């Protein structure tokens, strides 16, 4: 998130939106970075928004939270900065949504987003292979796993145009994870969520047991922990300020 926001060169935005804000800690970081801005955090989970409101407390009124789906969200006014961190991999057709968000920006506004692009790696490919195996196919036939992000060039091609400058890149972070089965624990909070939600307790334990055995064969712990490479894709769009119309000479 902070690598993404570092590429946003807005100086004094007045209205900042954080879509898919979760418990609101990153929304609060945006409010600290831009101390004159009103920052609104939006999330589809009422539990997350409740946690964000508790964390924000009374504050100074600049940090607001609301429950809503990113597809349905409409800003109070054109946002100067719109951020979306690690959410779009769960959104079908997110390319169309990005085009809509780009059109919402105020002149001089910024759109910054980051989805993970790790879905061809063993940790994620194994989930898909297991879900499609004879043992699990019938139980998980209707489960939607999270989706592949585009490559950086895909987002440049999608979003760049007259009056729009797009910077896109990728970074593979090497996370060093402690403990036993750390990659399994990591994926329980992301990739495995729709799978585990579709299974009962006994089935979920069987699935994760089989998945853990496969993970151990690939992600071997060292004396310092287990290295877990994780690729993420970043894009930042800056909308130019339209020039004022020229006056005709008299």
Secondary structure as UniProt FT lines:
FT   HELIX           2..5
FT   TURN            6..7
FT   STRAND          15..19
FT   TURN            22..23
FT   HELIX           25..33
FT   TURN            35..36
FT   STRAND          38..43
FT   HELIX           46..56
FT   TURN            59..60
FT   STRAND          63..67
FT   TURN            70..72
FT   STRAND          81..85
FT   HELIX           88..90
FT   TURN            92..93
FT   HELIX           94..104
FT   TURN            107..108
FT   STRAND          110..116
FT   TURN            119..120
FT   HELIX           122..131
FT   TURN            134..142
FT   HELIX           152..159
FT   TURN            162..163
FT   STRAND          164..177
FT   TURN            180..181
FT   HELIX           182..188
FT   TURN            189..192
FT   HELIX           193..197
FT   HELIX           201..218
FT   TURN            223..224
FT   STRAND          225..239
//
